[in-house]
Amino acid sequence: MEALSPTMEEGRLVEWKKREGEPVAVGDVLAEVETDKAVMELVARAGGTLLKQVVAAGATVPVSQLVALIGEPGESVENGAAPPKEQETQATQPTPDRSPPVSMPAAPPAQAATESAPPSPAPAAGGRVKASPLARRLAVERGIDLGAIAGSGPEGRVVMRDVEGATAQPAGRSAAPAPAAAPARAAAPGARQVMPTAGGPPFTDVPLSQIRKTIAKRLAQSIGPIPTFYLTTEVDMERAWDAREALKGLGEGPKVSFNDIILKAVATALRQHPACNAWWQDDRIRYWNEVHVSMAVAIEEGLITPVIRHTDLKSLREISAESQDLAGRARDRRLKPEEYTGGTFSVSNLGMLDIDEFTAVINPPEAGIIAVGRIVEKPVAHEGQLALRRRMRLTMSCDHRVIDGATGAQFLKTVKAMLENPLALVW
């Protein structure tokens, strides 16, 4: 198991791409592995024949542990390392050309039935049902056929909410598939299984994904040790609103969002306030001469922060195109490690979800993050009169070891000025 990202400590083997006995060349994709941030490819570092899959699909193993043996055809693998007993109980047997099994502490009746007669999703255009890793795990656990579910994700992708709204097949089914069994029925639009059904299990345990484990670990690193203080300001967004409306009429190309404008404003302000464009490094503070803004993207398994490199040097159109591309691939878990590491400051926006104001958790080693609320019309005093104005609240979380109160306030004041006078972003 290779370290496929800088922060990876363990990986879950999602699916084998090579079967035992198949020839392997250097660089061939052996398997898909779920890391702490994305689903990535594990490639062969030697040529020969895949003699043995040491761990099964669904197993989670630490970096550097043996997962497969490559050698010459007919070579004995009896002395090859076997997976620890804990992994043998966690992982189900690999099932070629089917959805990857779920990792479970033991094999309850429902899972045992799944192992003996796994669901066979109807192939999509690529020969395989498009589904997120969490949706696949949940479908196997509940005995649901992914091929019978209408996906509501991008390009018809089956996501967790689709599986939760589907009717599970009964547990304890015999090993031989029943020809008369009806396929899983998709629930009505908008329906979600929020309470256990009569006669069903009282609860459902879903194993932690690698990204959820990482989020939990990093939150503990951030909230506890970092002395954080918060600064909030309210921004008049009338001119930014007008500017965005004007940009809509400039023809084809990516549509600039308010988040793109905010990313540009934050990046431009960081260039003017380098004290906020910094990392805490335990025995030193690293002040960055380059501005790389991370943007928080909500995905099914949690949160990830793709990075727009040299944000201050890019136009709004470039930022818009890159942010849309990164966000799309983040939701599909297809980001490369260099695309979600190395940010120097972060922006988290929940305005599109009707949140007025919130405080965001700092993403270490960065020293600050701005939380963006929604744009809302409200009566305010404007030029000596009461007027309806579009307003937005920004809250900055600051690592006090790096950013002092006045330093953060000056930076936030500049961000506000940029947004209230958007021509400054192209000056």
ABEGO torsion letter per residue (X at the ends): XBBABAABABBBBABBABBBGBBBBBGBBABBBBBAABBBBBBBABBEBBABBABBBGBBBBBGBBABBBBBBGBBAAABBBBBAAAAAABBBBBBGBBBBBBBABBBAAAAAAAABBBBBBBBAAGBBBBBAAAAAAAAAAGBBAAABBBABBGGBBBAAAAAABBBBBBGBBABBBAABBBBBBBBBGBBBABBBBGBBABBBBBBBAAAAAAAAAAAAAAAABBBBBBBBBBBAAAAAAAAAAAAAAEBEBBBBAAAAAAAAAAAAAAABAAABBBBAGABBBBBABBBBBBBBBBAAEBBBBBBBGAAABBAAAAAAAAAAAAAAAAAGABBAAAABGBABBBBBAAAAGBABBBBBBBOABABBBBBBBBBBBBBBBGGBBBBBBBBBBBBBBBAAABBAAAAAAAAAAAAAAAABAAAAAX
